[in-house]
Amino acid sequence: MSHQEIWDYANSLGAFMFIRLGFALATISLILYFAFPDNAMMVMLFSTLIGIGVGMYWCETKLNSKFDKNGNPK
């Protein structure tokens, strides 16, 4: 049961992260498109990669704070 609990918690964290990342990137992309139309695509690519990396770190930190190494809740 513990592993299913981890899976469910991780999926809810991931969904929350991607929704927030989507809103943030949409806002940044609109600003960049009007401010710097020539470089907007490259900046958005790097912003997306950085956002996903930070989100993965955030999810792992949350999982480690809630579950131990054996998958049992703390």
HELIX and SHEET records of a PDB file:
HELIX    1   1 SER A    2  ALA A   35  1                                  34    
HELIX    2   2 ALA A   40  LYS A   66  1                                  27    
END                                                                             
